[in-house]
Amino acid sequence: MARRDFSFCLMAFMAMATMTAAMFPIAGAQAADVKIGFLLKTMQEERYQRDKEAFITTAESMGAEVVFDSANNDEQTQLGKFENMLAKGVQVIVMQPVNTGTAGNMVRMANEEGVKVVGYDSMLVDGPLDMMVMQDSWAVGKLQGEAMVEWLKAKKGEVKGRVALIKGQPGDSNAIAMSSGALEIIESEPGLELVANQAHEGWSSEKAMATTENVLTKQNNDVDAFICNNSGMARGVIAALDAQGLASSDKVFVAGSDADLVNIQHVANGKQTVEIWKKIKPLAEKAAEIAVLLAKNPDKDPASVVTPDKVLNNGFTDVPTIVTPIVLITQSNIDDTIVAEGFYTKEQVYGQ
């Protein structure tokens, strides 16, 4: 066959193959068209690297493209990131709101463009949220409070003492829920005196340290317990206690939540009493799975696509909600929980 005839035949074959692929897409090609957004409020805490990795790995394993971003705990920054995701053509956005009180407006904006929004970790209020994936934040605070009661019984022989509640972002639904769970325990014990009930912008460790320093000064270092809404603020509390020679679970009860490595190390070495492990992997994996399924079933009711554990009202609508596990971490159960499940290694926790 002449070279020119061969070239002509080859070009004709390639053109036919291209046309055939366009008319008859290969199995699984549709999945590649699924694009979802994952928008966290911050990457400030160590745990959020885990959220990001688990979410993206799960979504990509299901054939989805992920547009990821975070907002540095700034409400206006998050709005800009959200609008950017809509401009990029995502079909579903999974969002952890910076401001749970105003984020409903972003959900409305997305819904108007036919984009569903799944709440992540913090329930936003007054907005038409399509679905929610979260831990039970109220139960986190209650678990911290119950652990404090048991510590007081063991260390002091009675449930009596001064307690400081170190809260997260003002108005944040997660901070409110965790604090209310702790307050239920504190207020049920007449021997407990609440000497601080302070919110902290940006869940700031530095601001929590400053609050602790002020409380210790006012109370002449006579404070028995600090209950903190997250790990970072617990580290701030411990830094202030350390400066006064009080960073010991034999002297002062400290509870955190998020299971950052430094906090687990503090529990192991006795500087911090308890930490709540809000299991990140099932939270992020479930959120990714839900987002992909909703993107693949745009015309179906979310509750018919994914069966919720419960329905929670956010002040605007009843939101189908998935709830993932929490675990109380103490010095005695680190090996059986955090280490046994591979969240951290023994070498990471104990430095061995």
N, C-alpha and C positions, 0 to 999 in steps of 0.2 A: 504494500500500500504506500502511495506517495506520502511524503511528510505533510503536505498541505491538506490532503484528504484525512490523514490521521488526526491532525490538529482540529479540523472541522468537526470530526466525529466526537472528539474528546470534549470540545466546547458544548456540543449539542447534548451530550450525556450529562454534563455538569448542570446545564440549564434545566434539564428534565428532573434531575435529582433535587435541585433547589425548589422547583415547583411542587414536586411530590411531598417534600418535607413541609412546605407551607400548607398544602391541602390536608395532609395526614400527619399531624404532630406526633412525635414518639411518646410513649407512655411516660408520665411523670413530668412532661414539659410544662404542664399547667402549674405544678407546684413551684416552679422557678419564678412564676409571675407573682407569687405571694410576697408582699413587702409589708413589714410591720415595724413600728417604732417602739423603742424602749427609752423612756425619759426619767432618769433618777433626779432627785432633788439635789444630790451632792455626791462627790466621791471622797468626801472628807474623812469618813471613817473607813477603817481597813476592810470591814465586811463588804463594802460595795464593790470591791474588785471581784468578790465571789459571786455577788448577785449578777454582775455583768457577764462573767465567764459562763455561769450555769445557764443563764437565759439564752445567750447567743449560741452556745453549743447545742442546746435542745432545739431551738428554732431552726438552725441550719440543718440539723439532722432530719427535720421534717420538710426540708426543701424550701425554707423561707429565707428571704434576705432581711437583715436587721439593720435599721438605722438607729444608732445609739447616740445618746448625749446626756449631759448632766448640767445642773443649773447653779452650782456653787451656792446653794441655799438662798438664791435671789429670785424673787417673784417675777420681776420684769424680764430677767434673763430667761427664766423658764418659759414665759409667754413667747419670747422670740424663738426659742428652740422648738416649741410646739408648732408655731406657725411655719417654721422651716420644714418640719416633718410633713405637714400637710402639703406644702409646696412640692415636696419630693414624691408625693403620690402614695403614701402609706395607706393601707386599708384598715389597720387597727393600730391604736397607740396604747401602750401600757405605760401608765404614768404614776409616779410617786410625787404627789403635789408638795411644793414648798409651802404654800398657804392653802390649807384645806378649806378655809372659809370662802375663798374667792375663785378657786380653780374650777368651779362649776361653769363659769363663763367659757372656759376653754373647751369643756365637754360640749356645750351648746354649739360652739363654733365648729367643732369636728362633726357633730351630728348633722348639721346643716349641709355639710359636704359629703354626707353618706359614710363617714368614718366612725367606727365604734371606738369607745374608750374603756379600757379595763383599769380599774384602780389597783394600785400596788402598795401594800404595806400600810399606807395611811388613808383612811376613808375620807374623801372630800364630801362636803355637805352642800346642799342646795344646788344640785346639778343632776342631769339625767344620765348618771353613770350606767353603763351597760352591764358591767360585772365587776366583782371585787375579789382580789386574792390577798389574804392577810393572815397574820397571827392574831390571837385574841389578846389585844393590848391590855384590856381590863384585867384579864387573868394574869398577865405578866406582873402588874402592880400588886395584885392580891397575893401572888406567890412570893414576891419580895417581902410584903408585909407579914405574911405568915412565918417566913424564915426569920425575920427580925424578932417576932414574938418568941419563937423557940430558942433563939440565941439569948434573949434576955432571961428566960427561965433557966437556961443552962449556966449562964455567966453570973447572974445576979440573984437568982432564986425567986424572982418575981417579975411581972411585966410592968416595969416602972422605969421612966427615964425621959430624957429629952430627945426629940426626933426632928431631923431636918429633911424636908422633901425638896429635892433638886430636880426641877422640871425642865423640859425641853422648850422648843419654840413656842412663844405665846400664841394661843389660839389653835395650835396644831391638834387635830383630832386624836392622833396617837398619844401625844403628851397628856392630853386631857383624860383619855381612857386609862392609861397606865397610872396616872396620878389618882384618879378616882378609885381604882382598885386598891391602891396602897392606903388611901385615906379611909376607905371603909374599915380596914383593919385598925388603923391608928385611932379612929374615932370610936371604935367598939371597945377600946381598952381605956378605962378611966385613969389608969396610972401613967398614961403617956401624955407628954406635953409637946405640942407641935411648935417648935421655936423658929422654924423657917419654912416657907411655902413659896419658893421663888422660881419663876420662869426665866429662861435664858435664850436670848436671840441666837439663832444659828446653832443651837445645841452646843454652845461654845465651852470647851474644856477650860479655857482661861477664865471665862466669866464664872464658871462653877467654882474654880479655885478661889476667886476673889470673894464670892458669896460665902464659901466655907471659912475663909480667913476672918470675915466680918462676924460670922456667927460664933466662931470660937472666941473671938475677942469679947463679944457681948456676953457670952456665957462662961467666961473665964476657963475656957477649954473643957467645960463640963457638958459635953454633948455625947449621947450614947449611940446614936444611929443616924446614918445618912442613907436615904433611899433615892437612887438616881435613875432617871428615865433612859439613859444609855451608857455605853461603855466609856465614851470620851469624857463625859462629865464626871463619871466615877473616878477616872484618872486624875482629873482636876482636884477632886475632893481628897484623894490619897496624897497628892503632892502637898496640899495644905496641911494635912494631918502629919505627914512625914516631917515637915519643918518644925512641928511641935513635939516630935517624938511619940506620936499617937497612931501611926500607921501600922496597926496590929489588930487582927481580928480578936485578940484577947482583950483589947481595950475599947475599940469602937467598931460597931457593925457598919459595914459598907456593902450596899447592893448595887450592881450595875446591870445593864442589859444590852446584848449584841454579841457577846463572846469574842471581842477582839483579843488577839494573842496576848498583849501586855496584861490585860485584865485577868486572863486565865492564869498567866504566870503569877500575878498578884495573889490570886486565890491559892495557887499551889504553894507560894512561899509565906502565906499567912498575913499579907498586908490587906487583902480584901476578903470579905466573908463569903459572899455568894455572887454569882453572875447568872443571868438568865440566858440560856442558849436558845435563841429564836432560829430554828433550823433554816438556813439560807437556801440550801440546794433544793429542797422540795418546794419552797416558796417561788423561787425563780423559775424552776423547771415547769411548775404548774402554770405559772403566768404565761410562759412562752407557748406551752401547749394550747392553752385557751385562746391566745391571740391568733395562732395559726388556724385553729379550727373555726374561729369566728370569721377570719379572712376568707376561708374556703367556703363558708356558708353564709354569705352576706345577707341573704333574704330570710334567714331563720331567726326565731327568737333565741337569744343567748342561752336561756335556761333549758331550751330543748336540745341545744348542741352539747352543753356541759351540765351535768347534774350538780346543783349547788349543795353545800352542806347545810346552809341556812339562808334566810332572807333577812337583810337588815335595812331599816329605813334610814336614809341619810338626810331627812328633812324635806326632800323633794320627791323621792320615789323609793319603792322597795327594790333593793339591789341584791340580785343573786350573788351569794358569797361563798367562796372556798376558804376554809380555815386550816392552817398548817401547824405542826406541833411546836411546843415550847418545853424546855427542860431546865430544872433548877440544878446549877452546877455548884458543888461544894468541894472542899479540899479532899474529902473522902471518896468522891465518885468521879473525879476527872478521868481516871484510867478506864472506867467502865462506860463512859459516855463520850466525851470529846475525843479521847485517844482511840477507843475501841471502834468508833465509827469513822475514823480516819480524818476527822476535821483538822486536828493537829497531831503531830507525832510526839512521842515522849521526849525526843531530843529538843523539839521546839518548846515544849512546856517546861521541862526541867533543866534544859541546857546541858544535857549529858551527851 
